[in-house]
Every structure is written in C-alpha cells, then in structure tokens.
Amino acid sequence: MSIPAGAQTPPGALALETKISLGQVRGRIDHLAIDLKRQRLFIAELGNGSLGIIDLAAKKLQRRITGLHEPQGIAYDPDQDALYVANGGDGSVRIFREEDLSAAGRIELGNDADNVRVDGARNRVIVGYGNGALAIIDPATQVKVGDIRLKAHPESFQIDGDRAFVNVPQAGLIEVVDLVKGEVSGAWPTHLNRANFAMAVGHDWHRLFAVFRSPARLVIMSSKDGSIVGSIDTCGDADDVFIDTKRQRVYVTCGAGVIDVLERRGDTYGRIGQITTVSGARTSLFVPEMDRLFLAVRASGNEPAAIWVFQPAS
C-alpha cells in the first residue's frame, strides 16, 4: 500500500502537516537534533558543509552555520546548553553555545566523526568515529577522556541505562558496551542480515530494534540477551527508526522514498501505513514531546530542500 504524502492515511499512520524550506541547500542531509526549550531544530547539511537551524514556532529557517566539513551527527546537551556537531570530513567535533550559536570549542578525533549521544547519567558526550571507537568527551572541560574500542566503524548507537548498543555493520555485529566499565561486554552477530545502520531501543519493552538494508528488514531483539523475537520486511535504504511509545508504533524512514509505520502486535509488528516521500529522504527525528516526526528532504528538481513535518494520526 502506497499513500501519497499529504493524502488521507489509515488510522494511526502519519499526516503531512507542513513543509519548512531550508533554502539553498545542496546535496545529502544527515541527522537532526532538537532544543525543546527554544523550539529549535538542527539539521546536519552534510553535502552543503553547514548546519541549518529552524525556528519551529515560526516554522522557518532561523540561520545557517557554514564552514563545517561533512557534518553528520548532532546532539544538544541541555545541562551545558551546548550543541555538538560531528564532522565526517575532518574528524572534528565542533561545539556551539546554544544561546547565541557562537563557537565554543573543537575536539579533534582523527577521522569520520559520526553519531553523537549525550550520556546524561554520567555527564558526558559519546561520539562514534574512525575505524572503530566511541570517544568519551567530558563536556565541562571539552576534552576527550577515553575511547571504547569496537570491531569496525560504528553507525547508530543507543544508550539503555548502563549499556549502549552499537551497530557495527562492517563487522556484521551489534556490540554491547558496558558504559560503567568503559568496555565492550558482548557482541551479537547479525548473521544473514547486513548493513544495520538504523537502531532504536524500546526501554519499557526491553526490546532492541535494528533495521537492515540487506535484506530490507526490521529485526526485533531482546535487549537482555540479543535473542530475536520478531522481524518484518520494511522499506529500502533505511537510515532512521523511532519508537512512538504512546501508540506502540515504530517509524522507519528510508532513502527509497518511503516511511513505514508499524504497529505492535504482541512481540510482532504489522504495517499500518506506508507514506511516499522523496527518494533520498532517509534521515528523521521523532520528538515525543511535540508528537511530531521531522523528515529531512534534500533538494530535487525545482523543489528546495525542506523539513517535512508529520503528525501521527490518532
């Protein structure tokens, strides 16, 4: 079932609310982050070498920070009121003061700085980078204080209490990290499933959701021991997956130009909607506090790059 964006969708799927133009932005767009207090959405404009900042209240581009080198991951640390931007091109992590978006620091990691997470429980920032490591950053001193070595370059990783789960597609693994000890405590083979880039954790359900590109499939695992409890075919070229706990649903955004909407049915999931978007629109951010899914859509034809805002239908 394919449903044009903006058309009426099945109950519990997604309705296109608005499109917010990013203006003159070329190339691929990567990950998103949000400052809920200021209602700012941040966009890693990888191909453009810039960071876009959207004022969500006004529904318009507020400003753009240029001079970055393939920005990929972004994270906002509310305790430090700071924004962290990981750059794949030069391996740096750039830090900005959120209040005025002025430059506040720079940390050199070496190469391919990618996904960023804030570990609030331990007051630190974690960045995946290089040929296989998670860098541990002290936000107070803005210094890298350690590395957790992995088998290969990390893609999406998620924090779940004292552990982190890390997609390591080149090694065919999901590595389990003990964040207290600062070391890998386990590794779960992905077997015939390959190219695991997107990941989410269902904390309340003790479930790990990994989306693979080859074949295109969502695999649901026990977060306790990695055992597989379910799977479902999904859209192609997935790069992000999010859990809507309120509705017990999962949103998968794919470069094939589709958003899959899946609903929990015990330990399995069934598709309740498939929304057509734009080819290459694979990165997104679901914000439960706003009950919105933000999708990054690159420029195509006469259409400028934009953030498409979806509201889950009740």
Secondary structure in CASP SS format (residue, H / E / C, confidence):
PFRMAT SS
TARGET T0000
AUTHOR 0000-0000-0000
METHOD secondary structure of the structure
MODEL  1
M C 1.00
S C 1.00
I E 1.00
P E 1.00
A C 1.00
G C 1.00
A C 1.00
Q C 1.00
T C 1.00
P C 1.00
P C 1.00
G C 1.00
A C 1.00
L E 1.00
A E 1.00
L E 1.00
E E 1.00
T E 1.00
K E 1.00
I E 1.00
S E 1.00
L E 1.00
G E 1.00
Q C 1.00
V C 1.00
R C 1.00
G C 1.00
R C 1.00
I C 1.00
D C 1.00
H C 1.00
L E 1.00
A E 1.00
I E 1.00
D E 1.00
L C 1.00
K C 1.00
R C 1.00
Q C 1.00
R E 1.00
L E 1.00
F E 1.00
I E 1.00
A E 1.00
E E 1.00
L H 1.00
G H 1.00
N H 1.00
G C 1.00
S E 1.00
L E 1.00
G E 1.00
I E 1.00
I E 1.00
D E 1.00
L C 1.00
A C 1.00
A C 1.00
K C 1.00
K E 1.00
L E 1.00
Q E 1.00
R E 1.00
R E 1.00
I E 1.00
T C 1.00
G C 1.00
L C 1.00
H C 1.00
E C 1.00
P E 1.00
Q E 1.00
G E 1.00
I E 1.00
A E 1.00
Y E 1.00
D E 1.00
P C 1.00
D C 1.00
Q C 1.00
D C 1.00
A E 1.00
L E 1.00
Y E 1.00
V E 1.00
A E 1.00
N E 1.00
G C 1.00
G C 1.00
D C 1.00
G C 1.00
S E 1.00
V E 1.00
R E 1.00
I E 1.00
F E 1.00
R E 1.00
E C 1.00
E C 1.00
D C 1.00
L C 1.00
S C 1.00
A E 1.00
A E 1.00
G E 1.00
R E 1.00
I E 1.00
E E 1.00
L C 1.00
G C 1.00
N C 1.00
D C 1.00
A C 1.00
D C 1.00
N C 1.00
V E 1.00
R E 1.00
V E 1.00
D E 1.00
G H 1.00
A H 1.00
R H 1.00
N C 1.00
R E 1.00
V E 1.00
I E 1.00
V E 1.00
G E 1.00
Y E 1.00
G C 1.00
N C 1.00
G C 1.00
A E 1.00
L E 1.00
A E 1.00
I E 1.00
I E 1.00
D E 1.00
P C 1.00
A C 1.00
T C 1.00
Q C 1.00
V E 1.00
K E 1.00
V E 1.00
G E 1.00
D E 1.00
I E 1.00
R E 1.00
L C 1.00
K C 1.00
A C 1.00
H C 1.00
P C 1.00
E C 1.00
S C 1.00
F E 1.00
Q E 1.00
I E 1.00
D E 1.00
G C 1.00
D C 1.00
R E 1.00
A E 1.00
F E 1.00
V E 1.00
N E 1.00
V E 1.00
P H 1.00
Q H 1.00
A H 1.00
G C 1.00
L E 1.00
I E 1.00
E E 1.00
V E 1.00
V E 1.00
D E 1.00
L C 1.00
V C 1.00
K C 1.00
G C 1.00
E E 1.00
V E 1.00
S E 1.00
G E 1.00
A E 1.00
W E 1.00
P E 1.00
T C 1.00
H C 1.00
L C 1.00
N C 1.00
R E 1.00
A E 1.00
N E 1.00
F E 1.00
A E 1.00
M E 1.00
A E 1.00
V E 1.00
G E 1.00
H H 1.00
D H 1.00
W H 1.00
H C 1.00
R E 1.00
L E 1.00
F E 1.00
A E 1.00
V E 1.00
F E 1.00
R E 1.00
S E 1.00
P C 1.00
A E 1.00
R E 1.00
L E 1.00
V E 1.00
I E 1.00
M E 1.00
S E 1.00
S C 1.00
K C 1.00
D C 1.00
G C 1.00
S C 1.00
I E 1.00
V E 1.00
G E 1.00
S E 1.00
I E 1.00
D E 1.00
T C 1.00
C C 1.00
G C 1.00
D C 1.00
A E 1.00
D E 1.00
D E 1.00
V E 1.00
F E 1.00
I E 1.00
D E 1.00
T C 1.00
K C 1.00
R C 1.00
Q C 1.00
R E 1.00
V E 1.00
Y E 1.00
V E 1.00
T E 1.00
C E 1.00
G C 1.00
A C 1.00
G C 1.00
V E 1.00
I E 1.00
D E 1.00
V E 1.00
L E 1.00
E E 1.00
R E 1.00
R E 1.00
G C 1.00
D C 1.00
T E 1.00
Y E 1.00
G E 1.00
R E 1.00
I E 1.00
G E 1.00
Q E 1.00
I E 1.00
T E 1.00
T C 1.00
V C 1.00
S C 1.00
G C 1.00
A C 1.00
R C 1.00
T C 1.00
S E 1.00
L E 1.00
F E 1.00
V E 1.00
P C 1.00
E C 1.00
M C 1.00
D C 1.00
R E 1.00
L E 1.00
F E 1.00
L E 1.00
A E 1.00
V E 1.00
R C 1.00
A C 1.00
S E 1.00
G C 1.00
N C 1.00
E E 1.00
P C 1.00
A E 1.00
A E 1.00
I E 1.00
W E 1.00
V E 1.00
F E 1.00
Q E 1.00
P E 1.00
A C 1.00
S C 1.00
END
